[in-house]
């Protein structure tokens, strides 16, 4: 059993997290009494043994696993199968605590980048608006789109390359052909073709 799962099972056994079960035909949730939690976990394959490894592949476990346990209402529910469940809030609180304590990278905040903000992300909504409104189409000169975007931005002009990047990202995200464009190829200078 891997370390996070071992820690979770230990927390459930020590009553840091409550264990519940539900049957296939009942909307009711059944609390597993603390005095049988360890046995229920063992029979359900936590930790896994050769005899219980097959349970990993089942959505619901057979009620016969709990046959001679005095678990109360769960066995009397009349269900043929059951699943073990946890309270979401209780589990998330425990996970947050353990992740901080053990320095797990759970939903780690992104590091702030140094430098100016990306202009492509600022231009993308404008380009999208101009293309979707029909003010610019793929066959029109690219210079026209550059002029339209810069007119909307007023004092903050952006380059052709920034607008090309915004179009490329929009096409990659949507696969909408209106955002597809041919990138300008630079012509080789006449001096590059001459050999000395």
LINCORPE-V762209 format. One record per helix or strand of 2 or more residues. SS is the DSSP state (h for helix, s for strand). FROM is the first residue (numbers start at 1). TO is the last residue. Records with the same first field share a line. If there is no record, write none. Layout:
# LINCORPE-V762209
SS=FROM-TO ; FROM-TO
This chain:
# LINCORPE-V762209
h=3-13 ; 34-43 ; 53-57 ; 63-66 ; 73-76 ; 88-102 ; 119-132 ; 142-153 ; 160-174 ; 177-179 ; 190-193
s=20-23 ; 29-31 ; 61-62 ; 81-85
